[in-house]
């Protein structure tokens, strides 16, 4: 996305808002899936207390880490702008 010297246009602000929403929603989904995979057995089954605590702690830490990494990666990718549709081509008719 290009940066102009003046204010952002409404379409640029809308695009940023949508991208932030996408980053947050996809990060919540990915973190919830990871947490469910790691901590799910501790919540569903009767496991030893130590194993339950380890699974819950591991799930929480990794889910939070994944959440932040996903948000950052989506927003950094958005800031870089779109990729060319045909990299390496110099003429539209080639």
Order of alpha helices (4+ residues) and beta strands (2+ residues): alpha-alpha
